[in-house]
């Protein structure tokens, strides 16, 4: 027996497709951007219909869906497949896909070939982890019409080099370097910057200094938007949750209601709270 997916019902079903100019305008207008990870067509339909602005096909799928110990074993083939699945279930949200470890570090040309595969699979933008060494690659992609989100702070693909999942930018020198790298990514053409696991004040300072939207995960309420791993915020991923995670399934009758509660909390600036902030 085959299952036929049923589109989720919501008041946001008639919204216009989210575009890059729209996301830039949201920053200018002070409207928070709600982002969640998404890995398949059914959840894409629910999240899109619930008002999520950006669906992130994160390489976190290796851990969440595949039970892998980290994001490092995730392949381009896996990212392509899940990007295609999400795009098939989505109608109006912006689709952002992670470039997996080893798919862009070699050269800008390598990055372009692999980013083009994700764009062809349905992504509207790709996300890369890295600092100053990545500037040429970001420029190479964006001048060839591939939108880029730069990922700074705690970069999971570099977790071995960073010495574990630790808060980044805690001292003055590290904070200054993060600010410098964020500006460099913007100047190189990145149209969005995601910060993971940095002090809330630093997230606020950098967000004010940039003209492109900033997205935080464990980076404080003053970023221009927020992202969480879907399975964390639905409280279905086993193990201890990071400090920055909130269980949005609490007191909710359905997954869609939990997602709508997340969107409302992000846009109402009640999430993340002080208890989720470093």
N, C-alpha and C positions, 0 to 999 in steps of 0.2 A: 504494500500500500504506500503510495507516495503522498508526502505532505505538501500542501499548497500554502505558501506563506500568505498571511493576511496582513495588509498594511495597517499600521497602528493608527488609531483615531485620536485626533488632538485638534486644538484650536489653531495650531501653527502650521497645519497641513497646506495652507495656501500661501505661505511666505515665499518671497522671491529667493532665487538661488543666491547663496552667500558668495560674494566675490572678493578679490583682493582689495579693490577700492572701498568696498563696504567695510571690511575689517579695519582698514586705515581710518575710515570715517568714524568707526566705533571708538577708536582711541581718541580722536579729536573731540568727540562728543562726550567722552567719559563713560560710555556704556561698556560694561565688562563683557569679555568674550568667554563663553563656556565651551570647553573642549573636553572630550573623553576619548580614551582608547576604544577601538572597535575592530573586530576581526572577522565579522561575517555579515551576510546579507540581512538576516533576521534582526540582529541587534542594530544594524545600520538603519533599518526602517524605523525601529522603536526610538532610537536616539534622535534621528532626524525629525521625526514627528513630534518629539518632546521638546524641541527648541534648541538642541545642542548646535552650536555654531560651527564647530570644527570636529571632524572625526579623524582621530590619529590612529593609523595602522602602525602601532609601535612594535619595535623588535622585542618588546616585552612578551610578545606572543610565544616566544620560545620558552619562557618560564611559565606563563599562565596557561597556555594550551598544550605545550609539549613537555612540561615537567623538567626542563633543562635547568642546570645550576646557575646559568647566567644568560645574557643575550648573545654572547660571542659565537655560539654554534649556528645562529640563524643565518639562512642562506638567501640569496637573491630570489631563488625559485619560490621559497616560502613567502617572501614579501610580495612578490608578484601575484601569487595565488590569492593571498588574503586581501590585497588591494583590489583585485578584480571582484572578489566576493562583496566587499564593502561598497564599491562603486555600483554594483548591481542592485543593492538594496536601498541606496541613497537617492533622494530626489533634489534636495536643496542645500545640504550642509557642504562646507568646504572640506575637501579630502586631503589630508596630509599623511605622507608615507615616510617612514624611517628608511634610511639607507643602511643596510646591515654592515657589520664589521668586515673589513676587507674589500668592500665594494667601491671605495672612493679614495682610500689613503695613498694609492700608488701614484696617481697623476690626475690632473684635471680631465684629461681625455677619458681615462677609466671611469671617473665619476660621471661624465656626460653619458657615456654608453649605458651605464646602469640606471642613472636617473631617467633617461629616455624610456627605458623598459617600464619603470614604475609609472611614468606619465601615460604611456600607452595602455597600461593596465587600468587607468582611471584616476590616478592621483592628480590633484591640482597643484601640489607643492611637495618638495622633498625636504627632509630634515637630516642634517649632518652634525656630528659631534666633533668639536675641535676648537683650537685657539688660533693664534696668529698664523701657524703653518697652513691653515685652511683658507686664508684670504684669497689666494690666487684661484683656488678651486671654486669658491663662492662667486667670484667675479666671472670666471669662465662659464659657469652655469647660467647665471642671471643675464649675462649679455647674449646668451643664446636662448632666452625666453623660457628658462626653467626656474620658476620661483623657488626660493630657498628660505628655510627656517634654520637658523643657527642654534645649536644647543650648547650652553655654557654652564659652568658650575660643576656639579657632580655629573660626570659623563660616564654612564654605566659601561660603555665599551672600553673605557680606560681604567676600570675599577682596580685592576691589578697594579697599575702604575701609581694610582692615587692612594693605595694602601687601604682600600676598603670603602664602604659606603659612609663617608664622613662629610660633615658640613664644610662647604668651601667658602673662602672669602672672609674668614673670621677675623684675621688681623689686618692692620692698615695696609701692609704691603700687598697681601693677597686681594684685598678689596680693590685697591687701585689697579691691579693687573686685570681683574674682572671688568672693571669699568673701561679700561683701555681696549680690551678684547671685544667688548660689546660694541663700542664705537667703531672699531675696525671692521667688525662683521657688517655693520650697517653701511659703512663707507664702501665696503666691497660689493654691496648690492643686496645683502640679505633683507628680505621684506618682513621678517618676523624673527624674534629672538626668544628662545625658551631657556629659563633658568631653573635649575634643579638644586635643591638643598643648599640654599644660601640664606644669610640673615635677612629678616624682613626689612630692616632699614636699608640695607644695600639694594634689595630688590626695588624698593621705593625710589631710591636715589637714581638708579640706572634707568628705571622706567620714565622718570621725569626728564632725563637727559637725552633720550632717544626719540626720534620721530616715528619709528616703526613700532607696531604693537609688541609688547612683551607678555609672555605666558609664564606663569609660575607653577611649580610643583614643590611645595616646601620652601617657597620664596616670599611669603607674605601676601597680605590682602591688597597691597598697592600696586602689584603688577596689573597690566591691562587686561589680563585674563587668567584663568586657572585651568589646570588639567589634572586628572587623576586616572589611574588604571581602573577600568570599568569593574573588574572583578574585585578590586579592593573596596570601592565605594558601595558595592552590593554585598560586601562581606561574605563572599563565597571562595576567596582565595585562602588556602590554609596557612597557618603560621601566624607569627606576631606581625601586626601591621605597623608601618612607619608612623612616626608622630604626626605627620602631616595628613594622614588619612582620616576621614570621617565616614562612619557607617550610615549611609543615607537610606538603607532599608528599614531602619528603626521606625516603627509606628506607621509604616506605609503598607497599603493593601496590595501593591503590585510593583513590578520592576519599573513600569512606565511612570508610576507615581513617584518612585524613588529618583528616577532620572529628572523628572520635572522639579522635584524638591532641590536637587543639586543645581539645576539651571537657575532656579529662583534664588538660592542662597548665594551663588556666584554673582548674579546680577544685582542682588540686594546688598552685596558686600558684607554678608554675615558669615561667609566662608571664604578663606580660612579665618578662624578666630585666633586669639592669642595662644590658645592651647595647641594650635597646629603650627606655630611659628617659632623660628629659631632666633 
